């Protein structure tokens, strides 16, 4: 199996190099458009509607059509100039309970495998997620498309579950039946009885597509079948040096608290308390080091007091 993406998980100040693999594959039988007379493949030409000439793929750019019909052409350099910090890293945003995430947001699932020296921080993140009972909400860009996603554990592996953006989920109000629809108690009772009859544990291995199996048998009866195409691996530099985990996590906690206005050191004392404690400590140590300087300073202060009193009387 080939990885489709390579990068790192940004877990505070800990980086975890990983490879991304598709966790699912569709098993529908695919067909080609052919000429029924001789089974020849039907090919489509890329023809420009302005000059009427066939355009090679290397000369094709992406265009965004404006509402008034004008076309904004974007070259590959334009896309490369866009800020996309998640192109090589899976950025952890926060940790949330999984039951707060509606499955309607789920898009595609990927398995993450630890790469190079990433095994130890990978296991640390996986076990920490499992112990907390939460999932990590992250941002990631796969093939230039940035998406929200969840990081969760499944059977010992980390799963990256990409999600739709909130604006991509349509409002359901149009599908809600009118409020004046009445259902009798007897009908509710029978429906609940039927549900109770079919209750069971979810075991997906018990189900299969009978239509697909019959279609595959028919195709195999006529030909030997088609070889599946392998996905091209997209090489991304995801190398990262793994630092001391305890030190990195301690720094991550401190940075997170500081962002929330809760900066504190390990002992629980805030910066103000710590600074005050340092001043007191310095004050206690000073007399032992320079007693002569302390006496000279006291004499000078005593000499200045009368002058200061006179100045105060004049001002009054």
C-alpha positions in Angstrom: 0.0 0.0 0.0 1.4 3.4 -1.0 1.2 6.5 1.2 -0.7 9.4 -0.3 0.7 12.1 2.0 3.7 12.5 4.2 4.2 15.1 6.9 4.0 15.6 10.7 1.5 15.9 13.5 2.1 19.2 15.5 1.3 18.1 19.1 2.2 21.2 21.0 6.0 21.5 20.7 6.3 17.8 19.8 6.4 16.8 16.1 5.4 13.3 15.0 6.5 12.3 11.5 3.7 10.2 9.8 2.6 8.7 6.6 -1.1 8.9 5.5 -2.9 6.0 3.9 -6.5 5.7 2.7 -8.5 3.8 5.2 -11.3 3.0 2.8 -11.8 1.9 -0.8 -15.0 1.7 -2.9 -15.7 -1.6 -4.4 -18.2 -0.5 -7.1 -17.6 -2.1 -10.6 -16.3 0.7 -12.9 -17.0 0.8 -16.6 -15.4 2.6 -19.6 -17.3 4.2 -22.4 -16.7 2.1 -25.6 -17.9 1.9 -29.2 -20.4 -1.0 -29.2 -19.4 -2.0 -32.7 -15.7 -2.7 -32.0 -15.2 -2.1 -28.3 -12.9 0.8 -29.0 -12.4 3.3 -26.1 -14.2 6.6 -26.4 -11.7 9.5 -26.0 -12.5 13.1 -25.4 -10.4 16.0 -26.8 -9.7 19.1 -24.9 -10.7 21.8 -27.4 -10.6 25.6 -26.7 -14.0 27.2 -27.4 -12.3 30.4 -28.6 -9.6 29.2 -31.0 -11.2 25.8 -31.7 -7.8 24.1 -31.3 -7.0 21.0 -29.2 -5.1 22.1 -26.1 -2.3 19.9 -24.5 -2.7 19.3 -20.8 0.5 21.2 -20.1 -1.2 24.4 -21.4 -4.4 24.1 -19.3 -4.8 26.4 -16.4 -7.5 26.8 -13.7 -10.0 29.5 -14.3 -12.6 31.0 -11.9 -15.7 32.3 -13.6 -17.1 35.5 -12.2 -20.9 36.1 -11.9 -20.8 38.4 -14.9 -19.0 35.8 -17.1 -15.4 37.2 -16.8 -12.8 34.5 -16.3 -10.0 34.9 -13.7 -7.1 32.6 -14.7 -4.8 31.3 -11.9 -1.4 29.7 -12.6 0.4 27.2 -10.5 2.6 30.0 -9.2 -0.5 31.8 -7.8 -1.5 28.7 -5.8 2.1 28.2 -4.6 2.1 31.8 -3.2 -1.0 31.1 -1.0 -0.3 30.7 2.7 -1.0 27.0 3.6 0.7 26.2 6.9 -1.1 22.9 7.1 0.4 21.6 3.8 3.1 19.6 5.6 1.7 19.4 9.1 -1.4 18.2 10.9 -2.1 21.1 13.3 -3.9 20.2 16.6 -6.4 22.9 17.4 -8.1 21.5 20.5 -9.4 18.3 22.1 -13.2 17.7 22.1 -15.6 14.9 23.1 -16.5 12.7 20.1 -20.2 12.7 21.0 -20.3 16.4 20.3 -19.4 15.9 16.6 -22.3 15.1 14.3 -21.3 12.3 11.8 -22.9 14.5 9.1 -19.5 16.4 9.1 -17.4 13.3 8.3 -15.9 13.0 4.9 -13.0 10.5 4.4 -10.9 8.4 6.7 -7.2 7.8 6.6 -4.8 5.7 8.7 -1.7 7.4 10.0 1.5 5.3 10.4 4.5 6.5 12.4 7.5 7.4 10.1 11.2 7.2 10.9 11.7 8.2 14.6 8.0 9.0 15.2 7.0 5.7 16.9 7.4 6.9 20.5 5.5 10.2 20.3 2.9 8.5 18.1 2.2 6.0 20.9 2.2 8.8 23.4 -0.4 10.8 21.5 -2.5 7.6 20.8 -2.5 6.5 24.4 -3.2 10.0 25.7 -6.2 10.4 23.5 -7.6 7.0 24.6 -7.1 7.8 28.3 -8.8 11.2 27.9 -11.8 9.8 26.1 -11.5 12.7 23.6 -10.5 13.3 20.0 -8.1 15.9 18.6 -9.7 18.5 16.3 -7.0 19.3 13.7 -6.4 21.2 10.4 -4.7 19.4 7.5 -4.2 20.1 3.8 -4.2 17.0 1.5 -3.5 17.6 -2.2 -3.9 21.4 -1.6 -7.4 21.2 -0.1 -7.4 22.3 3.5 -9.9 20.6 5.8 -11.0 20.2 9.4 -10.4 16.7 10.7 -10.4 14.5 13.8 -7.6 12.4 15.2 -8.8 9.3 17.0 -7.6 5.9 17.9 -8.9 2.7 16.3 -7.5 -0.8 16.9 -4.1 0.6 17.9 -3.7 3.0 15.0 -4.4 6.7 14.7 -7.2 7.6 12.3 -7.4 11.0 10.5 -11.1 11.6 9.8 -11.5 14.6 7.5 -14.6 16.7 7.9 -16.7 19.2 6.0 -16.6 22.9 6.8 -19.7 24.2 8.6 -20.7 26.2 5.5 -20.6 23.0 3.5 -23.4 21.3 5.6 -26.8 22.3 4.4 -29.6 23.4 6.7 -32.1 20.6 7.4 -35.2 22.8 8.0 -36.6 22.2 4.5 -36.8 18.4 5.2 -38.7 18.7 8.6 -42.3 17.6 8.3 -45.1 20.0 9.3 -45.8 20.2 13.0 -49.5 19.4 12.6 -48.7 15.8 11.5 -50.3 13.4 14.1 -49.2 9.9 14.9 -51.4 7.6 17.0 -50.1 5.9 20.1 -50.8 2.5 18.6 -48.7 3.4 15.6 -45.8 4.5 17.8 -46.1 1.3 19.8 -45.9 -0.9 16.7 -42.9 1.0 15.3 -41.0 0.7 18.6 -41.9 -3.0 18.7 -40.5 -3.5 15.2 -37.3 -1.7 16.2 -36.9 -3.9 19.3 -37.3 -7.0 17.1 -34.3 -6.0 14.9 -32.0 -4.7 17.7 -28.5 -6.0 17.6 -24.8 -5.2 17.8 -23.1 -3.5 14.8 -21.2 -6.1 12.9 -20.5 -4.7 9.4 -18.8 -8.0 8.2 -22.3 -9.6 8.1 -23.4 -7.3 5.2 -22.4 -7.3 1.5 -23.6 -6.0 -1.8 -25.5 -8.7 -3.7 -25.8 -6.6 -6.8 -22.1 -6.0 -7.0 -21.3 -9.7 -6.5 -23.7 -10.7 -9.3 -22.2 -8.0 -11.6 -18.7 -9.1 -10.9 -19.6 -12.7 -11.7 -21.2 -11.7 -15.0 -18.1 -9.7 -16.0 -15.8 -12.5 -15.1 -17.8 -14.8 -17.2 -17.1 -12.7 -20.2 -13.5 -11.5 -19.6 -10.6 -11.9 -17.2 -11.2 -8.5 -15.5 -9.3 -5.3 -15.2 -6.2 -4.7 -13.1 -6.7 -2.0 -10.4 -4.7 1.2 -10.9 -2.3 2.2 -8.1 -2.4 5.7 -6.6 0.6 7.9 -7.2 2.5 8.7 -4.1 2.8 12.4 -3.4 6.2 13.1 -1.9 6.2 15.7 0.9 9.2 16.4 3.1 7.9 15.4 6.6 11.2 14.9 8.3 11.3 16.3 11.8 13.6 15.9 14.7 11.8 14.5 17.8 12.9 16.5 20.9 12.7 15.5 24.5 9.1 14.6 25.0 8.7 15.7 28.7 10.4 19.1 28.1 8.5 19.7 24.9 5.2 18.8 26.5 5.9 21.0 29.6 6.7 23.9 27.3 3.5 23.2 25.3 1.3 23.2 28.5 2.9 26.5 29.6 2.4 28.1 26.2 -1.3 26.9 26.1 -1.9 28.4 29.6 -0.3 31.6 28.6 -2.5 31.9 25.5 -5.6 31.5 27.9 -4.2 34.0 30.4 -3.4 31.3 32.9 0.5 31.3 32.7 2.0 29.5 35.7 5.1 27.6 36.5 5.3 24.0 37.6 4.8 24.8 41.3 1.5 26.6 40.5 2.9 30.1 41.3 2.2 32.8 38.7 5.0 35.0 37.2 4.1 37.9 39.6 4.5 35.7 42.7 7.6 34.2 41.4 9.2 37.6 40.8 8.2 38.8 44.2 9.7 35.7 45.8 13.0 36.3 43.9 13.2 40.0 45.1 12.7 38.8 48.8 15.4 36.2 48.4 17.8 38.8 46.9 17.1 41.2 49.7 17.9 38.6 52.4 21.2 37.7 50.7 22.4 41.4 50.2 23.4 42.2 53.9 25.7 39.2 54.2 27.7 40.2 51.1 28.3 44.0 51.6 27.8 45.2 55.3 30.1 48.2 54.8 28.1 49.4 51.8 24.9 49.1 53.9 26.4 51.4 56.7 27.6 54.0 54.2 24.2 54.1 52.6 22.5 54.5 56.0 24.8 57.5 56.9 24.0 59.2 53.5 20.3 58.7 54.1 20.5 60.2 57.6 22.4 63.3 56.2 19.7 63.8 53.5 16.8 63.7 55.9 17.1 67.2 57.3 17.4 68.8 53.9 14.4 66.9 52.7 12.4 68.1 55.7 13.3 71.7 55.0 12.4 71.4 51.4 9.0 69.9 52.4 8.3 72.9 54.7 9.1 75.4 52.0 6.9 73.6 49.6 4.0 73.6 52.1 
